[in-house]
Amino acid sequence: MFRLLSGCVLSIAALPAAAQVALPMATVVPEGTVLDVSATGRVSRTPDLATISAGVVTQAPVAANALSENARRMAAVTAALKAAGIAARDLSTSNVALSPQYRYQDNQPPAITGYQATNSVTIRFRDIARAGAVLDALVRAGANQIDGPNLSLSDPEGALDEARTQAIGRARARAELYAKAAGLSVGRIVAIDEAGNNDGGQPIRPMMMRASMGKAEADTAVLPGETDVTATVNVRFLLK
C-alpha cells in the first residue's frame, strides 16, 4: 500500500489568550512530495517452547466423592510429571471446578444426578523432543483431558527485530521503485509506525501421531515444524 501526497507546511495563526485552551498538537508536513509505504518482514523459526494443558475429570453421585477421587488421580498425574523431569516452576494450576450434573425430562424441573470435578495444570517445557513422552506419561498416570502441545518461541525478540529490519528494507526498496517511476528520488524518512507484529506465539497446532511399528504400544511423536514471526511497518518517505 502506498500513497503520494503533495507536501505543504501547516501553520496555525495566533489565537486570543482565551481561545488557547486544549488545542491538539499540529502535525507539520514537510514541503515536497510525500510517499506512504506499508511493508511486512517475515522470518521463520523452529519453536523451542511447548505448553500442554492436562487434567483429570471425575464424576460421582456425591460432590465430596467427586473431589476426593479427582484429588487422588491428580496427585498421580503431578507425580508422573515430576518423574518425567518437569520442574516445579513449569507446573501451574490453571483450573479447578466442581459442577452438578442434571437429568432433564419433559414437564419436570432438572434433577441433580451427580457432580463433576475438574482439575487442570499447565505444563511448560523447553525440550520439544520430549513432548511425546510427556503426553504418554500423562495418559498412563490417569489424565483424561489433554490440550496441546502449543508450540512457541521462548525468546521471540531477536526474530522480531530481524523481521522489523526486513520490513524497513522492503519499505525503502518499494519507495525507491515508486520514486524512480515518478521521476523522483528518495530523500529521507519522515515517520515510521509499527502497524503490528506476530511473535510466533500462535503457530499452527503441531501434528501428533501414534506410529504403528509392530509393538503393542508406540511413543507419541510431536513434529515442531516452523512458525512465522512477522512485523508490519508504515513508513513515510520524503521524495525529491
Secondary structure, DSSP 8 states (H G I E B T S, - for coil): -EEEEE----------GGG-SS--------SSEEEEEEEEEEEEE---EEEEEEEEEEEESSHHHHHHHHHHHHHHHHHHHHHTT--GGGEEEEEEEEEEEEE--TTS--EEEEEEEEEEEEEEES-GGGHHHHHHHHHHHT--EEEEEEEE-S--HHHHHHHHHHHHHHHHHHHHHHHHHTT--EEEEEEEEEEEEE-SSS----EEEE--SSSS---EEEE---EEEEEEEEEEEEE-
